[in-house]
Amino acid sequence: MTKKNVYRPSKNIYAKSKAVQEYRMKEARKKSLKYFYNSIPENLRGYDVEELAAHGSDYENLTTAGKASLRRYIEDPTLFLLLSGASGVGKSSVACAIALALLRRGFGMTAKYADVSTMLNEFSFGDAEGTHRMQHLSSLKNYDILILDDVGAGSNLSTPTRQNAMQSLISYRWEHDKITIMTTNLAISRSSEKENGEDSIQGWFGESAWDRIAGRASTGDTNLTRVNFIGSTLRGNSSRGAMRGGFGR
């Protein structure tokens, strides 16, 4: 019986196919970077965090240890990153720059910036059946990288709708290995002076969500990287522009 000739693609065809796939991935990543960069509020299109961490700068509100921690983070990110400190010290612009750095390195293809106060209002209002609310929540769940900016600023989780929505968001992202970057002015631990505990980020999220963010208490912050900003506000400081960059590279 005559053996049939079986067509086998040449190595050159395989190489060409791989090159086409790589090109398409590169173009898709470039579009993703541009889309995310354009979606960031203009005043937050800040530093190139890679240059900031590697070379240092006059950006006095990050300590040497803080810069080193960011450098490690963009090479090997944990699921959650918490940037804490007073208002106006640069947390939000650095958070956006970190998200761009992660996209460049291939840690996901999509990123989203969300102001928490606005987001909570979206959770609170909508049609009677909650369809709009659920659609908004679902869209936030699935981004590879999500920035939650100003956690606890001017808003709280006092309503059941907000509490359930936030816990659902954090739980989903934890379960599906999605990166979440948070900024806050709140302290980390609860104060016994506050009944609702929302003077701290731990109290604001509640035990269920915070356990997922921080990881097991017995082993430390297994899911969380913390970076604290020090010093006074930099708003209006013209020297900040020296480290500003675009979405490219």
Disulfide bonds with the S-S distance in Angstrom:
none
